[in-house]
Each structure stands twice: as C-alpha cells, then as structure tokens.
C-alpha cells in the first residue's frame, strides 16, 4: 500500500488534521489508524508521519546503528527523541502534537504529501519553495553527475 499525492489541509483550533478519505481508509486497513509523527531528518520545516508498521521498521534500523557514531546519535536524537504515537480519532482526525507543530511552524494551513510508505507535513506553501529550489538545482546540474538510481528512472 502506497500513499501518493498532495493535499492542502487546515488544522483545527486544537491542532488536529482531518485525513483525506483515500488515506484514512488505507490507514485503517494497514495499521488500524495508528501512526508516529516525528521530525524529518533532512528538512528543517517538515514532519514525517509513518504508519506503525513502517515506523517499527525504521525504529529497528535506527536502533541498530552504532552508538558511538555522531551522525547515528544525532539521527536517533532527532527522529526517536521527537517521535509521538498518534491515532485517527472517531472523526478521522490526527492530533499533531503542539511541540512538533511549533518546531516546524505548522499553523492553520498544512500541506500533506503522500510519499510511498510515509507522509510529509509542511507548513502551508513552504513545500513550493523547496520544490522550486530543487528545480533550480536540477537545471544547473551536470546530468553526467546525477546519481545512477535517478538516471535509471523511467518516467
């Protein structure tokens, strides 16, 4: 089961997000509506939201990293230290924890992006600036230096 697409949504006064119908039905089937929300490890203004089975997989991988490696420790601190389990409520909403909303600047309008086995949550239209930066970089990129796995994409 893969999640795709982008939705511009509103948080209610308590910081709850109403999941789009297609995603919530799939989440109920996949994980009984249980997810984990945490900080993104590469994007400062973004949260990750993972269905519980995917979270358990990621958790095992992170915990298996060397404990004396600085990058591993920072990854653990950022992802595990900010992880909050959440569950779809009876009205198909997810409460985004206040500390995580504040950390990335989520206010009223949020962008929910389905990215395969996970979601990203962005403040309003911030994703547009990230995507535009990427497009600018791609335009200036030497195509011979692109990673092989990107060159092989058949789109």
KEKE-3310 file (N, C-alpha, C; in steps of 0.2 Angstrom, whole numbers, plus 5000, padded with zeros to 4 digits):
npx = (5004:5003:5006:5001:5002:4997:4989:4981:4978:4968:4972:4963:4957:4963:4974:4972:4972:4962:4961:4962:4950:4954:4967:4964:4956:4964:4974:4967:4965:4978:4985:4976:4974:4984:4999:5015:5022:5035:5051:5058:5072:5080:5074:5071:5059:5049:5038:5038:5026:5022:5015:5011:5017:5028:5035:5040:5049:5058:5062:5069:5079:5086:5089:5098:5110:5127:5132:5142:5144:5143:5134:5124:5120:5114:5104:5096:5093:5086:5075:5070:5069:5059:5048:5031:5017:5002:4984:4971:4956:4939:4933:4941:4952:4969:4979:4991:5005:5008:5021:5028:5021:5025:5039:5041:5034:5020:5004:4989:4986:4991:5002:5000:5009:5009:5021:5024:5027:5026:5021:5024:5023:5020:5022:5009:5012:5026:5032:5032:5043:5054:5053:5054:5067:5074:5071:5078:5091:5092:5091:5104:5112:5125:5121:5128:5133:5123:5115:5116:5104:5094:5096:5091:5078:5062:5052)
npy = (4994:5011:5028:5043:5059:5076:5086:5101:5106:5110:5114:5111:5121:5115:5109:5098:5087:5083:5068:5065:5056:5045:5042:5039:5028:5018:5019:5014:5001:4997:4999:5001:5014:5019:5029:5036:5052:5063:5072:5077:5071:5077:5089:5104:5111:5102:5088:5071:5057:5042:5026:5014:5000:5004:5013:5004:4997:5007:5011:4999:4999:5012:5010:5000:5006:5011:5016:5024:5033:5049:5054:5044:5046:5059:5057:5048:5055:5066:5060:5049:5055:5064:5058:5054:5044:5043:5042:5039:5048:5046:5054:5054:5061:5067:5072:5083:5084:5098:5103:5098:5104:5117:5117:5116:5126:5124:5130:5136:5131:5117:5107:5091:5077:5062:5050:5037:5025:5033:5049:5067:5082:5099:5116:5126:5133:5131:5120:5123:5132:5124:5114:5122:5126:5114:5112:5122:5119:5107:5111:5117:5107:5095:5083:5071:5069:5065:5054:5037:5029:5039:5042:5031:5031:5028:5038)
npz = (5000:4995:4998:4989:4982:4985:4997:5002:5017:5032:5049:5064:5078:5089:5084:5076:5062:5048:5040:5023:5014:5005:5010:5024:5024:5019:5029:5040:5037:5035:5047:5058:5059:5067:5069:5068:5072:5068:5068:5053:5046:5037:5032:5038:5041:5041:5045:5048:5045:5049:5046:5058:5056:5046:5054:5064:5057:5053:5066:5071:5062:5065:5078:5077:5073:5075:5092:5095:5085:5079:5069:5069:5082:5082:5073:5079:5091:5085:5077:5085:5097:5096:5092:5092:5096:5087:5084:5073:5076:5081:5072:5062:5063:5066:5079:5079:5088:5099:5102:5091:5080:5083:5082:5068:5062:5059:5056:5053:5039:5031:5021:5016:5011:5002:5001:4996:5007:5018:5025:5022:5032:5029:5032:5026:5012:5011:5005:4991:4990:4993:4983:4971:4973:4971:4958:4952:4955:4948:4935:4934:4936:4932:4921:4919:4931:4940:4952:4949:4952:4950:4937:4931:4932:4925:4918)
capx = (5000:5007:5002:5004:4998:4997:4983:4982:4973:4968:4972:4958:4960:4967:4979:4970:4972:4957:4964:4958:4946:4958:4972:4962:4953:4970:4977:4963:4966:4985:4988:4971:4974:4990:5005:5020:5024:5042:5054:5061:5080:5084:5071:5070:5052:5044:5037:5036:5021:5023:5010:5015:5022:5034:5038:5043:5054:5063:5064:5074:5085:5089:5092:5104:5116:5132:5130:5147:5144:5140:5128:5119:5117:5110:5098:5092:5090:5081:5069:5067:5068:5054:5043:5025:5012:4995:4979:4965:4951:4932:4931:4946:4957:4975:4981:4998:5007:5010:5029:5030:5019:5029:5046:5042:5030:5014:4999:4982:4986:4997:5002:5001:5011:5010:5027:5025:5026:5025:5019:5027:5018:5024:5018:5006:5015:5033:5035:5033:5050:5058:5052:5057:5075:5076:5070:5083:5097:5092:5093:5111:5116:5128:5117:5133:5135:5117:5116:5114:5097:5090:5096:5088:5071:5059:5046)
capy = (5000:5017:5034:5047:5065:5082:5089:5107:5105:5115:5111:5115:5125:5111:5106:5091:5086:5078:5064:5064:5049:5039:5040:5037:5021:5014:5019:5010:4994:4995:5000:5002:5021:5021:5031:5040:5058:5065:5077:5075:5071:5082:5095:5108:5114:5096:5082:5064:5054:5035:5021:5010:4995:5007:5016:4999:4995:5012:5011:4994:5001:5017:5007:4996:5010:5012:5021:5029:5037:5055:5055:5040:5048:5064:5054:5045:5061:5070:5056:5045:5059:5068:5053:5054:5040:5046:5038:5043:5048:5044:5059:5053:5067:5066:5077:5085:5087:5105:5104:5097:5110:5123:5116:5117:5131:5122:5134:5134:5128:5112:5103:5084:5074:5055:5048:5030:5022:5038:5056:5073:5088:5105:5122:5129:5133:5130:5115:5126:5135:5118:5111:5127:5126:5108:5113:5127:5115:5102:5115:5119:5101:5091:5077:5065:5068:5063:5048:5032:5027:5044:5042:5025:5031:5028:5042)
capz = (5000:4995:4998:4984:4981:4990:4999:5006:5023:5038:5056:5068:5084:5093:5080:5073:5055:5045:5035:5017:5014:5002:5015:5031:5023:5019:5036:5045:5034:5036:5054:5062:5060:5071:5066:5073:5069:5071:5064:5047:5047:5032:5031:5045:5041:5039:5049:5045:5048:5047:5048:5063:5053:5043:5060:5068:5053:5054:5073:5071:5058:5068:5085:5075:5071:5080:5097:5096:5079:5080:5064:5071:5088:5080:5070:5085:5095:5081:5075:5091:5103:5094:5090:5096:5093:5086:5081:5070:5081:5079:5067:5057:5063:5069:5083:5078:5095:5099:5101:5084:5076:5084:5079:5060:5060:5057:5059:5051:5033:5030:5015:5017:5004:5002:4998:4996:5014:5023:5023:5025:5033:5028:5034:5021:5005:5011:5000:4985:4989:4992:4976:4967:4974:4968:4951:4950:4956:4943:4929:4934:4937:4926:4921:4920:4939:4943:4955:4944:4953:4947:4929:4929:4932:4918:4919)
cpx = (5004:5003:5005:4999:4999:4991:4985:4976:4973:4968:4966:4961:4964:4973:4978:4969:4966:4960:4960:4956:4951:4963:4969:4959:4959:4974:4974:4964:4973:4987:4983:4971:4980:4996:5009:5022:5031:5045:5057:5069:5084:5081:5069:5063:5047:5044:5036:5031:5021:5018:5015:5019:5028:5038:5043:5049:5060:5066:5070:5080:5089:5093:5098:5110:5121:5131:5136:5149:5140:5133:5123:5116:5112:5104:5094:5089:5084:5074:5066:5065:5062:5047:5037:5020:5006:4991:4973:4959:4944:4930:4936:4951:4963:4977:4989:5001:5010:5017:5031:5028:5023:5036:5046:5038:5023:5008:4992:4982:4992:4996:5004:5003:5012:5016:5028:5023:5025:5022:5024:5022:5022:5019:5015:5009:5023:5036:5036:5041:5055:5058:5055:5065:5077:5076:5076:5090:5098:5094:5100:5115:5119:5125:5122:5134:5129:5118:5113:5106:5092:5090:5092:5080:5068:5052:5044)
cpy = (5006:5023:5039:5054:5070:5085:5095:5107:5110:5111:5115:5118:5121:5107:5099:5092:5081:5075:5064:5057:5044:5037:5037:5030:5016:5013:5014:5003:4992:4994:5002:5010:5023:5023:5034:5046:5060:5070:5074:5076:5075:5088:5099:5110:5108:5091:5076:5061:5047:5030:5016:5004:4998:5010:5010:4997:5000:5012:5005:4996:5007:5014:5003:4999:5010:5017:5026:5033:5043:5056:5050:5043:5054:5062:5051:5051:5065:5066:5052:5050:5064:5064:5053:5049:5043:5041:5042:5042:5046:5048:5059:5059:5064:5072:5078:5088:5094:5107:5103:5102:5116:5123:5117:5122:5130:5127:5132:5129:5123:5109:5095:5080:5067:5053:5041:5027:5027:5045:5061:5078:5094:5111:5125:5128:5132:5125:5118:5129:5129:5115:5116:5127:5120:5109:5117:5123:5110:5105:5116:5112:5098:5084:5070:5064:5066:5056:5043:5030:5032:5043:5036:5025:5032:5031:5044)
cpz = (5000:4995:4993:4985:4986:4991:5004:5011:5028:5044:5060:5074:5088:5090:5077:5065:5052:5039:5029:5016:5011:5007:5021:5030:5023:5025:5041:5043:5036:5043:5059:5064:5065:5068:5071:5069:5073:5067:5058:5048:5042:5031:5037:5046:5040:5044:5045:5049:5045:5050:5053:5060:5050:5049:5063:5064:5054:5061:5073:5068:5062:5075:5083:5073:5077:5085:5098:5090:5080:5075:5067:5078:5087:5077:5075:5089:5091:5079:5081:5096:5102:5092:5094:5092:5092:5083:5078:5075:5078:5073:5062:5057:5067:5073:5082:5085:5094:5098:5094:5079:5077:5081:5072:5058:5057:5060:5056:5044:5033:5024:5017:5010:5006:4998:4999:5003:5019:5020:5026:5026:5033:5030:5027:5014:5005:5006:4993:4984:4989:4985:4971:4967:4971:4960:4948:4950:4950:4936:4929:4935:4931:4926:4921:4927:4943:4946:4950:4946:4951:4940:4927:4929:4926:4919:4912)
residu = (UNK:UNK:UNK:UNK:UNK:UNK:UNK:UNK:UNK:UNK:UNK:UNK:UNK:UNK:UNK:UNK:UNK:UNK:UNK:UNK:UNK:UNK:UNK:UNK:UNK:UNK:UNK:UNK:UNK:UNK:UNK:UNK:UNK:UNK:UNK:UNK:UNK:UNK:UNK:UNK:UNK:UNK:UNK:UNK:UNK:UNK:UNK:UNK:UNK:UNK:UNK:UNK:UNK:UNK:UNK:UNK:UNK:UNK:UNK:UNK:UNK:UNK:UNK:UNK:UNK:UNK:UNK:UNK:UNK:UNK:UNK:UNK:UNK:UNK:UNK:UNK:UNK:UNK:UNK:UNK:UNK:UNK:UNK:UNK:UNK:UNK:UNK:UNK:UNK:UNK:UNK:UNK:UNK:UNK:UNK:UNK:UNK:UNK:UNK:UNK:UNK:UNK:UNK:UNK:UNK:UNK:UNK:UNK:UNK:UNK:UNK:UNK:UNK:UNK:UNK:UNK:UNK:UNK:UNK:UNK:UNK:UNK:UNK:UNK:UNK:UNK:UNK:UNK:UNK:UNK:UNK:UNK:UNK:UNK:UNK:UNK:UNK:UNK:UNK:UNK:UNK:UNK:UNK:UNK:UNK:UNK:UNK:UNK:UNK:UNK:UNK:UNK:UNK:UNK:UNK)
# end
